[in-house]
Structures are given as structure tokens and as C-alpha cells.
Amino acid sequence: MEQGNGSDLFTLTLDGERKPQPLVQSPSNKRYSAFSPDGRWFAYASGEISGVSLNIFVEPFPPTGARYQVTSMGGRDPVWSPDGKELFFNTQVQGPNSRPGDLVSVDVHTQSGFTFGQPKLISIPGAILGGNGRNYDITPDGKQFVVVVPPPNAPGETQTRHAQQQINVVLNWFTELQQRVPVK
């Protein structure tokens, strides 16, 4: 089997031999894959359309040869809604109503095949979307997004897109709170 020049997608079983199996292979780059909540579909970004670096595609899992192109004006970092009825992604190029890095939602229907609706822009003021890797997610109840927001500027400073970003995760905070502020 000869592999293309781009990056490919593979699966890896967690039992037995743990040997990678090809999922999507072609000469173009493929990245940022995500499985639907029911595990029957996967979305990914691929650079198969000339003139735009990446677009969003969806395929059934396991693959049948069917493939659906969700975007034509660029997209990356796909995320499925918890109920599997929406697909979210970042834009990559300037569109009629969007800028690179905007978050977009597309309604999807996965029963009896795959269909999708028109893209809808989701406004998240101040969010930094795009860059290296996915820096947003949706909560398990599907009601909120978790996004990276730049720190406020100190007086006289300007924010740059390449400023260092930091996320602080506090584990066992409730236990620490009880130790610091005992309840009588």
C-alpha cells in the first residue's frame, strides 16, 4: 500500500494487537477528526480543494466509500453537538458574513444517510478560535461552549494573536475550599 504525501487518518483498537488501521488516505492533508456521539459518523478537515487550505468532510463509520463535503469556503476543528444534530467548525477564509476563526454551526441529519443545512455564524465575542489545534468545545448538555479568551491588556499594552495563552485547571478545589473555609 502506497501512502500519499499528506497526513492520513487512522484508527487504533485498544484491545488485542493495537495495530493502526487506515481510515482516510489520499495525497492531501487530513486533520482534526471527530466522531459523532453515536459513533456512526466522523468529521474531519481535508485540504483536497485547491485554493482553500482545509474543508470539512463527513463519512460514515466504518467507511463505505460515501463522503460528504460540508464546506467549500474552508473549515477546520469540527465538533459534534452532544445530540449529534449539529456540527460546529471554525472558518478559515473570509466569507460574506464571517472572518477566519469564526465559529459556525451546521444542522445535520444522520438517519437514512447524511444531509446538512446552511452554515450559521455563532458569535462568541473575544474568543480566540483557530490557531494550533482546537481551542473550543461544547458542554455535554449542549448548552454552552468553552472557549479560549485572551487575557485583558495591561494599560499601554496591545494584544497580539501570538501572545502566550494559559489555562489554569484546578483539581480537587472543593476539598481545598473546605480546608480553607471550614463549615461549622
N, C-alpha and C positions, 0 to 999 in steps of 0.2 A: 504494500500500500504506500503510495507516494503522497506526502502531505504538501499542502500549499505553502506559499511564502508568508501568509498571515497567521495570526493566532487562531486556534481552533477551540471548540468546546468539547469537553469530555465529561463522562460520569465516572464515579468511583464507588463500587459497592463497599459497604463497611463490614461485610462478613466474608468469610472464605478467603479467596486469593488476593483481593484488593487490587485488581488489575484495572487501570484506566481503560474505558471503552469510548470510542469516538461518538460524539453526539451530533456535532455540526462541523463539517470540514469543507473548506473552499479556499481559494487563493487570497481572499480578503480577510481583514481582521474582524474578529468577533469578540465582544466583551460584555460585561455587566449583565449576566444572565440571572433570571429569577423564575422560580416555579410558581404556578398558580396554587392557591390554597388546597385545591383538591388533587394536585399532583398530575393532572391530565394535560397540562399545557406548560410551555416555558416561553418566556420572552427574552430577547437579547438584542444588543446593538451590533450592527454589522456595517462595514464600510463598502458594501457592494455597489452602491450607486455613485457614479462618478460626479465630481463637483461638490459633494457633501461628504464630510468625513464619516459619520455614522447615522444609521436609521434604525428604527425599532421594527423587529420581526417577531412573529409568534408562530410556534409549531406545536403540534400535538406531541404528547409523550406517552409511550415511546413513539419515536418518529415514524411517520407513514409516507413521507415524501411531500405532504401538504405543507405549504408555507404561506404566511400572510404578512404583507408589508403594511404596517400600521402608519408609518410616517414617510413623507417624501421630502420634507424640508429639514431633516436632521432630528436626532434624538438620541438620548443615552440614559443610563441608570434606570431601567424600568423597575417598577414596584407594583405588585398586585394589591388591590384592596383586600381586606380580610374575607369579604364575602365573594371575591372573585368576579365582581361585576364591573370593576373599573381597573384600568391600567394607568399608572402615573409614570411620567418621564420628564427629563429636562430637555429643553430645546437646545439646539446647537447653533442655529443661524438666525439672523434677523428675519422675522416673519411679518405679515401685515399687522398683527396685533401683539407681537411678542419680541423679546430680545433674547440673545443667547443666555442660557442659565435660568430662564423662566420655567416654572413647573406647569405641566399640562396634564389634564385628565381626559381619558377616552373611555366611554361606556363600551363594555364588551359583553357578548353573549356567546357562551361556550357549549350550549346544548345543541345537538344536531349540527355540528360544525362550528365554525368561528365567524362571527361578524362583529363589526365595531362601528361606533358613531363618529361624529365630528369632534376634533380636539377642542377642549375648553381650557382657557387660561385660568390658573389658580393664582391669585395674588397673595404673596407672603412678603409683606414689606420688610426690608432689611436682611432677608435670608441670603446666604451665600450658597448657591446651587451650582453644580458643575465642578470643575477642577479635577483633582486626582481622587477617583473613587466616589462612591455615592455618599453624600453627606446629608441625607434626609431619610426619614422612614415614617410610616403611618402606625398609629397605635393599634393594638389588637381589636379594639372595639370599632375602629374605622372612623372615629370622630375627631381625631386630632393628628397633626403632623409634628414630628420632632425634627427641627432644622438647626443648622449652624447659623448663628447671627454674630457679626463681628463685634468686638468689644467697643465700648464708647471711646471716642477720641479724647485724649487729654487736651487741655487748652493749647492751641497753637499747633497741634499735630493734624496731619491729614491721613486718612485711612487708605491703605493700598490693598489691592486684591491679593498681593502676595504676603501680607502680614501673617505672622505666625498665629495659628489658631489653636485653642486649647479647650478641651472638655474635661471638667472635673467630675469624676464618678465617686460618690461616697457610699461605701458599703457599710452595712450594719449601723446606719445613722440613728435608728430608733433606739438601739441599745446604748449608744453613746449619749444620746439625749437623756435617757433615763438615768444614766450615771451622773451627768452634769446637773440635771434638774430633777432630783428625786421627788416623787409624788407621795404625799403622806396619806 
